[in-house]
């Protein structure tokens, strides 16, 4: 009996789009299975028997090998596959084949670890809030932040989406009158969370570098360069809490 897989996973693995974008293509009615439009993102197919098409174009059932790039994103690049304003994107920093997509985003002024992959299921596990994937940042703050601000951030900060979860913060070192701190958060789904938390206490960020995301870390990776994730790192991306 032929195994079935989720339709959006099939599309992501075939290099059509990211898992999330594939879900939208299905919901918007651009995908057919055996000639019939399906809007159900939970649809399962049998790749060896079912005929899948996107906007009328048949999608091959040949599976593209999964790849996992760990990129040290420099300042000045946007974390999208394409940018309508013509800005440089992270896609120019990794191989063009097979087609991959950024997992989450770092804003244009933020540096550090960004994962790019064609594995939609791993991307989902890395970004969905229910997996509570840990992210750690090194942050250069202008001046010296007070204990009152740091303790309040550790306890939780009220943002428009609600109060942030407990945050780990430690002072690393002082640097010519400014201060490097390390911030670790355990929640997803909040855009520019570290910047917004610091802004609540008028802490001016001079540099913001993500050094780890889940089991993946920068180590000695230089800005603008990438490495392949290890099998151990990929296998460590786990199940919901």
N, C-alpha and C positions, 0 to 999 in steps of 0.2 A: 504493500500500500504506500502510495506517495505521501510524504510528509507535507503538511500545510504550514504556511507561515503567514504572518500579518502582511496585508497588502502594502502598508506604508513602509515596512521593513524591506520588502522586496524592492520597492522603488528606490529607497535609500541605498541599498546594497548594489543595485544596478547602476548607481551613479546619476540617477535622474535629478534628485534634489535631496536636501537634508530630510531627516525623519519628520520634523515639524512642518516643513514646506510641503512634503508629500501628503501629510494629513490634510493640509489646506487644499491641495489639488484635488484630493478625493472629495472633500466636503463641498467644493465648488462645482463638482460635476464634470471635471476634465478627464476622469479616468474611467475606462470601460474594462470589464472582465467578460471575455467571450462575447463581445459585441454589445453588452448591456451596461449602461451607466450605473455606477454604484456611488452613493453619497455617504455610505457607512464606513467610518474610519476603522471600525473593528472587523471589517471584512478579512477573511482568510482565503488564501489561494493555494493551489498546488502548482508550483512553478513548472513542473515537467508536463502538465496537462492543460492548464488554463492559459488563455491568450490575453495578455494585458496590453492596453494601449493608453497613451497619454496624448490628448489632443489629436487622436487618430493615428499616432505613430506607435507601431508595435515595439514593445520593450523586450529585449532579449532576456531569456532566463539564465544566460551565462553569468555566473557570479564573479564580480570583480573582487580581488583579494582585499581584505581590510588593511588599511594602513593607519598609523597613529603618529602624527608629527607633534613633537613638543617644541614650540617656538618661543624664543625670547624676543617678544615684540618691542621694537623701539618706539619712542615718541614720534608722532607724526604720521602713523599708519592707522587706518580705520579697520575694525574687526568685522568686515563684511565681505561677501564674495564680489560684490560690485558696489560702486559708489556713484550716484547720479551727479554728484558735484565734481567728479573727476579727481578726487583725492587718492593718494596711494593707499592700496589695500594690502592686508597681510597675505593675500593670495600670491602676490609677486615675490614673496620670500620663501615659498616652499615649491616643490615640484608641481608641474601642472597636470601630471597624470600619475595615478588615477585622480579623478576629481574628488576634492575634499571640501569640507565646510568648517568654519570656526565653531567651537563648542562654547556657547556664551559669548560675551563681549568684554573687551577692555576699551575704554574710551580713548580718543585720539591722544590725550596727554598722559595716559597711564602706560607704564612699561611692564614687561615681565611675561610670566608664563601664560601661554595660550595654546590650547589643544586644537588641532585640526585633524579631522578624520572623515571617513566615509561610512563609519559604523554608527548608524542612527540609534541603535539601542544603547550603546555606550554613551553617546551624547545625551540621551534622555536621562540616564542614570546620573550623569555628572551634573545636570542642571536642574532637575525637578526637586522641589523643596522637600518632598517626603524622604529623600535619600540623605538629607542633611550633610552634604558633601563639604568638608572643611576647606577653607581658603585662607591662606596666610599672606600678609602684605608687609613690606618694609615701607615706612612712611617717614619722610623728612619734614618735620614741622618747624616753621619759623619760630625762633625763640625757644622758650622752655614751657611746655604745657604744665598747668597746675594739677595737683592731685585731685582737686574737686572735679575738674573736667574729665580726667581719666577714669576716676571711680564711677562717675555717672555713665560714661560710655560702657564701662564693664557691666553695669547693672542693666542697661537697656535704654535706648533713646527712642522717643516718640517721633516717628515719621508718618507721612500721610497714609501709609498702608497699615500702620499699627506700630507697636513697640518692638524694637529689635530684640533678638534673643541675647542671652549672656555672651559677652565678648571677652576674649583673652587679650590683654594689653600689657606689654612690658617695655620699659625704657632700655634701649640698647646702648646708645652712646651719644655724647654731645659733640657737635661738629661746628666749630667756628661760630659759636653763639646759637646754633640751631640744634635740634634734637631728632635723632633717629628713634622711632618706636616701632615695635612689631605688633601687628593686629591680626588676630585669628577669629574668623567668624564661622558659624556652622549652619548657615541658612542660605537658601537661594531665592531667586525671584525678586530681589530688590535692586533696582537699577542704581548704579553709582553709590552704593551703600556707604562705603568708607568715607568718601568725599562729603556726603550729606551728614553723616554722623559728626565729622569734624567741624562742619560748618555750623552746627547747632551751638558750638562753644567757641566760635570765632577762631578756630585753629587753622592757620593758613598752611596749606600743603604745598611744599616746594617740589617734592618728588614722591611718586606713588608707584611701587613696584610689587607685582604679585610674584611671590617666590615659590608657592606651591598651591596645588588644587587637587584635593583628594590624595591619591597615592603618587601623583606626579610632582616632580620638583625640578627647579632650574639647575641645581648643582653649579657647575662651572660654565654653563652655556653662555656664550658671549651675545650681546644684543645684535639682533638681526640674523642670528643663526638658529638652526634647528637640529634636533636629533630624533631618532626613532624611539618610541616608547619600548620598554622591555616587556617581554611576555609576563613577567612577574607583576609589573605595574598594571598592565591591562587586566590580568586575572584578579587583582585585588579590588577592582571596582565592583562593589557588592550589591546586596539586595536591600530593599527598603527597611528602615528602622521601625 
